[in-house]
Amino acid sequence: MRGTFEYKLGGSGDALTVNIDLDAVCANALVRLDRYINWADVLKLTENDPEAAHAAERLHTLLQHMGK
């Protein structure tokens, strides 16, 4: 299944869930993409927006776990 990408956002309020279905090619590409993002710069840019900074940290953690 090359090229499949689907996401679903569910829940409400603070209890949101995101389901992302990727094929192996897309998943591996996301893991590699993590290496090119300068997360220190992202966190510096979001220092005045704690919610965005927290979301960036969670995304970075997710991408790292996908690579394991």
PyRosetta script that sets phi, psi and omega in degrees:
from pyrosetta import init, pose_from_sequence

init()
pose = pose_from_sequence("MRGTFEYKLGGSGDALTVNIDLDAVCANALVRLDRYINWADVLKLTENDPEAAHAAERLHTLLQHMGK")
pose.set_psi(1, 81.3)
pose.set_omega(1, 178.0)
pose.set_phi(2, -83.0)
pose.set_psi(2, 141.7)
pose.set_omega(2, 172.8)
pose.set_phi(3, 80.0)
pose.set_psi(3, 12.0)
pose.set_omega(3, 178.6)
pose.set_phi(4, -85.4)
pose.set_psi(4, 132.6)
pose.set_omega(4, 175.7)
pose.set_phi(5, -148.2)
pose.set_psi(5, 125.7)
pose.set_omega(5, 179.6)
pose.set_phi(6, -145.1)
pose.set_psi(6, 139.3)
pose.set_omega(6, 173.7)
pose.set_phi(7, -135.6)
pose.set_psi(7, 151.5)
pose.set_omega(7, 178.0)
pose.set_phi(8, -134.1)
pose.set_psi(8, 134.3)
pose.set_omega(8, 176.9)
pose.set_phi(9, -113.1)
pose.set_psi(9, 122.4)
pose.set_omega(9, -177.1)
pose.set_phi(10, -132.8)
pose.set_psi(10, 170.9)
pose.set_omega(10, 179.0)
pose.set_phi(11, 96.5)
pose.set_psi(11, -168.3)
pose.set_omega(11, 178.9)
pose.set_phi(12, -157.3)
pose.set_psi(12, 158.5)
pose.set_omega(12, -180.0)
pose.set_phi(13, 61.1)
pose.set_psi(13, -131.8)
pose.set_omega(13, -179.7)
pose.set_phi(14, -84.4)
pose.set_psi(14, -7.9)
pose.set_omega(14, -176.7)
pose.set_phi(15, -101.6)
pose.set_psi(15, 68.9)
pose.set_omega(15, 179.1)
pose.set_phi(16, -99.7)
pose.set_psi(16, 146.6)
pose.set_omega(16, 174.1)
pose.set_phi(17, -126.3)
pose.set_psi(17, 143.5)
pose.set_omega(17, 177.4)
pose.set_phi(18, -122.2)
pose.set_psi(18, 123.1)
pose.set_omega(18, 175.3)
pose.set_phi(19, -108.1)
pose.set_psi(19, 125.4)
pose.set_omega(19, 179.5)
pose.set_phi(20, -123.0)
pose.set_psi(20, 121.5)
pose.set_omega(20, 176.2)
pose.set_phi(21, -105.9)
pose.set_psi(21, 118.7)
pose.set_omega(21, -179.1)
pose.set_phi(22, -125.2)
pose.set_psi(22, 151.0)
pose.set_omega(22, 168.4)
pose.set_phi(23, -81.1)
pose.set_psi(23, 170.8)
pose.set_omega(23, -174.8)
pose.set_phi(24, -62.2)
pose.set_psi(24, -35.3)
pose.set_omega(24, -179.0)
pose.set_phi(25, -64.8)
pose.set_psi(25, -46.5)
pose.set_omega(25, 179.4)
pose.set_phi(26, -65.9)
pose.set_psi(26, -40.5)
pose.set_omega(26, 179.8)
pose.set_phi(27, -62.5)
pose.set_psi(27, -45.4)
pose.set_omega(27, 179.1)
pose.set_phi(28, -64.9)
pose.set_psi(28, -36.2)
pose.set_omega(28, 178.0)
pose.set_phi(29, -65.7)
pose.set_psi(29, -39.0)
pose.set_omega(29, 177.3)
pose.set_phi(30, -64.3)
pose.set_psi(30, -39.5)
pose.set_omega(30, 178.1)
pose.set_phi(31, -62.8)
pose.set_psi(31, -43.0)
pose.set_omega(31, 178.4)
pose.set_phi(32, -67.3)
pose.set_psi(32, -36.8)
pose.set_omega(32, 179.5)
pose.set_phi(33, -59.3)
pose.set_psi(33, -34.7)
pose.set_omega(33, 179.3)
pose.set_phi(34, -56.1)
pose.set_psi(34, -33.2)
pose.set_omega(34, -179.5)
pose.set_phi(35, -68.2)
pose.set_psi(35, -25.1)
pose.set_omega(35, -176.2)
pose.set_phi(36, -90.8)
pose.set_psi(36, -12.7)
pose.set_omega(36, -179.1)
pose.set_phi(37, -86.3)
pose.set_psi(37, 127.0)
pose.set_omega(37, 176.6)
pose.set_phi(38, -86.8)
pose.set_psi(38, 94.2)
pose.set_omega(38, -173.6)
pose.set_phi(39, -66.7)
pose.set_psi(39, -28.0)
pose.set_omega(39, 176.5)
pose.set_phi(40, -63.1)
pose.set_psi(40, -41.8)
pose.set_omega(40, 177.2)
pose.set_phi(41, -66.1)
pose.set_psi(41, -40.0)
pose.set_omega(41, 178.9)
pose.set_phi(42, -61.3)
pose.set_psi(42, -46.2)
pose.set_omega(42, -179.8)
pose.set_phi(43, -66.1)
pose.set_psi(43, -34.7)
pose.set_omega(43, 177.8)
pose.set_phi(44, -66.2)
pose.set_psi(44, -40.8)
pose.set_omega(44, 179.4)
pose.set_phi(45, -67.6)
pose.set_psi(45, -25.4)
pose.set_omega(45, -177.5)
pose.set_phi(46, -103.4)
pose.set_psi(46, 14.2)
pose.set_omega(46, -176.1)
pose.set_phi(47, -61.9)
pose.set_psi(47, -25.4)
pose.set_omega(47, 177.8)
pose.set_phi(48, -92.3)
pose.set_psi(48, 3.9)
pose.set_omega(48, -179.9)
pose.set_phi(49, -132.6)
pose.set_psi(49, 84.1)
pose.set_omega(49, -174.6)
pose.set_phi(50, -57.5)
pose.set_psi(50, -33.1)
pose.set_omega(50, 179.7)
pose.set_phi(51, -67.2)
pose.set_psi(51, -42.2)
pose.set_omega(51, 178.3)
pose.set_phi(52, -67.5)
pose.set_psi(52, -38.1)
pose.set_omega(52, 177.6)
pose.set_phi(53, -62.7)
pose.set_psi(53, -42.8)
pose.set_omega(53, 178.7)
pose.set_phi(54, -63.7)
pose.set_psi(54, -42.1)
pose.set_omega(54, 178.5)
pose.set_phi(55, -63.5)
pose.set_psi(55, -39.6)
pose.set_omega(55, 178.2)
pose.set_phi(56, -63.9)
pose.set_psi(56, -42.2)
pose.set_omega(56, 178.4)
pose.set_phi(57, -62.8)
pose.set_psi(57, -42.0)
pose.set_omega(57, 179.5)
pose.set_phi(58, -65.3)
pose.set_psi(58, -40.7)
pose.set_omega(58, 178.2)
pose.set_phi(59, -63.4)
pose.set_psi(59, -43.9)
pose.set_omega(59, 179.1)
pose.set_phi(60, -60.8)
pose.set_psi(60, -43.4)
pose.set_omega(60, 178.6)
pose.set_phi(61, -62.8)
pose.set_psi(61, -42.9)
pose.set_omega(61, 178.9)
pose.set_phi(62, -60.3)
pose.set_psi(62, -46.9)
pose.set_omega(62, -178.8)
pose.set_phi(63, -64.8)
pose.set_psi(63, -36.6)
pose.set_omega(63, 177.4)
pose.set_phi(64, -65.6)
pose.set_psi(64, -40.5)
pose.set_omega(64, 179.9)
pose.set_phi(65, -69.1)
pose.set_psi(65, -31.8)
pose.set_omega(65, 176.9)
pose.set_phi(66, -64.6)
pose.set_psi(66, -30.2)
pose.set_omega(66, -178.0)
pose.set_phi(67, -77.9)
pose.set_psi(67, -7.5)
pose.set_omega(67, -178.1)
pose.set_phi(68, -88.8)
pose.dump_pdb("model.pdb")
